[in-house]
Amino acid sequence: MSFAGRGGRHAAFGNGAPNGFGGGNSFGSGSSKGSKGSRSKGGGRYDNGEWGGSRSRGGSKGNAKGRGVAELLKKQASLTGHTDTVSCLAVAEQRKQFFSGSQDGTVKVWSWESGFQCAHTVNAGAPVECILSFDAWLFAGTAAVSGLSSGVVRVWHMENGFEQTLQGHQGSIFSLAQGGVFLFSGGEDTGVNTWRFETDKFELITTLKGHIAPIQDMKVSANVLISADRNGQIIFWDLSSGQQSNTIVTGHTKFLTQIWLEDNFLFTSSLDGIVKVWDSTGAKLFEQVVTNQHNQPSGITAMLVTSDGGECSVLVTACDDKALKMWAMPSFDKRGIIASRVGHADCVRCLAKGPGNSFFSGAMDHTIIVWEFVA
């Protein structure tokens, strides 16, 4: 089944993440203690024009290869144009574009073929909390603001001009995901609304209920939707039956901020300053404390896993001390830190993979920085 816009254009919703979600490798310098869940010691958004084309501690100045951070990362561009916090990012690599959503109520379309210039700006009508891009479709979830008791999901097809506003939530919408023929939205009202394109528009099919706190993040892997709420509960939903297939109580002591799927592993991060790694059975494989310069836990506001340009994967954690801290995977050896004097002047709220060895960061200082790992 596919999504079809006006004029007979189609954009099929494919399966989710290409990788299976299971368990396997050890985390934390290859320590077998990771399988026991050991903790490291020490340490609330258009027009019809063209869219344009020591290991346990955070804050190390060095990295596992002995290279300084200036040798590890290059700042390709610093992008301006938003007038408020950049709250979310999405990448459409085949279109050579990425998208930024902001509390200023707009979504901007950026093209990396033209030197990361802004190709289009969309008025979403309210602060943007989350965005999702798939093929020629763009979705934005908005906040509930004064005069608007509920957020909405704004839908645009970037090639044929189709647009729709999806209503059905109470309060702000914080997360969007896509799996198979379904679009999922979640937020303040704790329900996961499930949408499907029927004939000529999106229709609400059902609401998945099980969370008791606002839904902060969602991901899809194969035939499973994974939803995470701010209290740290994670629910696995079978997309065939719509039933819960598993739950994880993460034990984070402050708001859970994000989940990340990488190969066979699920990462969770929190304002408690801890990253935890899980397998699909709900077993905790490892946890890492991220600290500030005072050796106190540093709240994590965003994270991603990406390539460093070689054969290694790197976990990037954005922290409430305005720094980006990097860790080699799966050892969690420190790879370096980007402090505010060379990065963002305020906290990073969102991270996204870019083309090649690059990634994007969006922050409360209203800017987006394009970073590239130096091979």
N, C-alpha and C positions, 0 to 999 in steps of 0.2 A: 504494500500500500504506500501511497505517496501523498505529500502535500501538493496541492495544485492551486496556483494563483490565477488571477484573471488572465485572459488571453491564451489559456491552455498551457501556460508554462508550468513545469513540474519541478519539484525539488524533493526527492525521496529522503525520508528520514532513515538513515542506516542504523546499524547496531551501534552500541556504545564503544567503550574503550576496546582496542583490539586485543589487549592482553587478558588472559584469564586472571582470576583473583584467587590465589591460594596462599601457600606459605613456603618457606624454604630456607633461604640463606640466613646466616647469623648477622646480627648488627652489633656495632660497637667494637671495632678493632678485631673482628672475627671471634670475639669471646663467646664461648658456649653459654656463659651466664645470661646472655641476651634472651635465650629461649625460656628463661625463668622469669622474664620481666624485670631484670635487675635495673637499678637506677645508677647512673654514672655517679661516681663519688667525686666530691669536691664541687666542686662546682654546682538606621530606616533609607518618564524620562524620554517638524519634518515637512518636508514639502515634497513635490513630485519631480524635482529636478534631478540632474545626474548625480550619482553617488561617487564618481571618481574611481577612478581605478584603485699549657698542660691540657690534654685532650678533653677532659670533663668540663672545662670552663669555656664560656663564650668570650669574645672580645680579643682574641689573639691577633697580634699584628703580623704574624708570619703565617706559613702554611706548610703542608706536609712535604712539598717539594723544595722548600727553602726559597721560594720566590716571594717578593713583596707584592702587595695588592696592586700596585701600579703596573707590575709586570703580568699580573693575572687577568685584570679587567681593563677595558678601555671604554670611556664614555663617548659613544658615537654621536649623541644628540641630546639636547635638553629642550623639550617641547612645551610651549606655552599657548594659552588661549582660553583655558578654563578660568573661571573667576571664583571657584570654590573648590573644595576637596575633590580630588579624583578618587572615586570610591570603587571603581571596577574597570577591568580590562578584558577584552576578548580578541582573539587572533583568527584571521581567515587567511592562512598561508597560501592557499591556491589562488586567492584573489589578490595576494600581495598587499593586504590591508590589515590594519588592526583598529579596534574601536575602544574609546574611553567614555565611561559614564561618570557624571559628576553631580555633586550636590547643587550645582548651578542650574540643574534641570535640562541639561543637554547631553547628547551623545555626539562625539566627534569621530569622523572617519579619517584615518591617517593612511597615506600610501608610502610604503618604503621605497618604491621605484622612483619617486620624485623627491628623494631626500627627506622622507618622513614629513612631508607637507600635509596640512589638513585639507582633505578633498571635499568635505561636506560636513555640515553641522545640522543635527536634528533636534528639534524642540520636543522634549518628552512631556512637558506640562507640569512636572513636579520633580523633586530631587531623585536622581537615579541611584538605586542601591545595587543593582546587578544587571548584567547584560549577558547575552548568549548569541553566538553567531553559528549558523549552519548553512552551508552552501550559499544561496542568495538571500536567506532569511536572517533578519536581525530582530532580537527580542530585548526589551528593557523592562525591568521591574522597578516600580517607583515607591516612594515613601508616602505615608499618610501625613498630610500637613494640614494646617489651619484652613478650614473650609472644604477639605477633602478627607473624610473620615477613613477612607480606604485607599490603599495603593492599587494600581492596575498594572497589567502587562501590556505594553505597547508592542505591536507587531508590524513590521515592514518587510515587504519583498523589494529588494534593492534594484531589481531589473524591470519589473512590470508595474510598479506603483501601488500594488495591493497594500492596504493597511487596515488594521483592526485594533480595537481596545478591548482587552479581556478583563471583565469584572467578575468578582466572586470571592475575593478575600476581604477580611476585616483587618485593617491595620496595614502596616508596611510589608513589602515583599522583599525578602533578602536573598533569595536564591532561585536559580533557574537551571534546569537540566533537560536533556533530550535523550530518549532511548527508543529505538524502533520507530513506531508511528506516533509515539507519545511525546508531549511537552509537559514538563512538570514545573510547578511553581510552589514555593513555600515561604513562610515568613512569620509575622507576629501572631497570627491566629492559630498556629501550631499544626494546621492541616496541610497536606500535600495535594494541591489541586492537579488533576490529571486531565489534559486537553488533547483532542485529536481533530485534525482537519477533516471536516465532513462536507463534501460537495463544493462549497464555496467559502467556508469560514471555519474558524476553530470553535469547537463545542466542548463544554465541560462534561467529561464522562463520569468522573467520580472524585471523591476526596478521600485520600488515605489518612486514617486517624490512628494515632498511637503515641505521638509526642505530647508532652505536657508543658513544654517550653518553646519559645520561638525557634523556628528552623533557621539555622545559620548557613548551612551549606549542603549541597547534594552532588553526587556523582553517579554515573552509570557505568557498569562493567558487564559486558555480555548481556545476560537476561536479568540482571539485578540492579535495582535502584538502591543507593545507599544515602540515607538522609541523617543529618546530624543536627542536634539542637544545642542551644547555648548552655544547657545544664550538663552537656557531655554525653547524653544518650545517643547512640547510633542504632538505626533500624535498617535491616536489610529486607527489601521487598522483592518478591518474585514477580516479574513483569507479566508472566503468563497468567497467574492466578490473582494477582493483586494482594496476596497475603504476606504477612511477615514470615520470613524464613530464619531470621537470627537477630539478636540484639547484642550490643556491647555497651556496658557501663564503663566509661573510660576512666572515671575517678579524677578527672581534672578538677582542681579546687577553685578555679575562676572560669569565666566565660570561655567556652570553646570557640575559637575564631575560624578555623578552617580544617577541611580534610583534603587529602591528596592521595591519588592512586598512582602507584608507580610499579610497573611489572606485577609482581605477585604480592604487593604489600600496600597496606593502608596506613597513612600518616595522619595523626591528629595534632593540632597545636592549640594553645590556650594562652590567655592573659596571665596564667600562673607561671609562664616561662618555661614550660616543658613541652618537648616534642615526644610523642609516643608512636611506636611502630607495632602494627597488629597483622595477624594473618586472618584468613577468611573464617576461621572457626571462632574468632574472638579472643584468641590467645595473644597476650602481649609479648612481643619479642624483645623489646628494648625501650628504654626511655632516656632522654638526654635533657639535662638542665642547661638552659641558655642564660648566661649571666651578663651583667653590666660591668662597668669598670670598678664598681664597688663590691664585686663578687656577690651581688644579690640577684635573684631571678629577674630576668628582663622579659616583660610581657610580649608575646609574639602576636603580631597583627596580621601577618600574611606569610605564606611560604610557597615554594615550588621546588621541584627537582628538575635539573637540566644538565646538559653536557658541558664540560669545560673545554671542548674542542679537541680533546684527545680521547682516550679510552675510559675516562673516569666520569662518574656522575657526581653532581654537586647539589646539596640541599642549601637553598638560600632562605634564611629566616629574616623577616623584617620585624624590628623590635620597637618597643615604646620609648627607647632612648634615642630614636631617630636613626639608628644604625642598621645596616644590612650585614648579617653574619653568615659565613659560608662554611659548609662542612662536607668533607669527602664522604661518599657513600660506598659501601655500607659501614665503613669503619668509624664514622663520626669524628675523624681527625679534623682539626681546624684548618681551613684553607684561607682565612683572612677576614677582614672587617672593612666595611666602607662607612666611615663616620660622616656626620653631617657637614663637616668642613669640605668634603669632596663630593658628597652625595646630595641628598635632600635636606632642606632646612627644617623640615617638620616630619612627622611620622609617616612612613609608607603604609598605605591602606590596601594596596593590591599589587600583585605580581603576575606576569604572564610570560610564557615562552615566546620567543621570536624566531625569525629565520636563522638557520645555521646555528651558530654558537651564541646567539644574542638572547636577551630577555628584556622585558619592560617593567618599570616600576612607576606607580602612580601614588601621589602623596597629598597630605593635607596642606602642603605649600602651593597647591594648584598646578603643579608641573608633572610631566612625565619624562623619565630619563630612559634612553636606550643604551643598554650595556652590552658589551661583547667580550666574551672570554678570548684571550690571546693564546693561540695554540702553542 
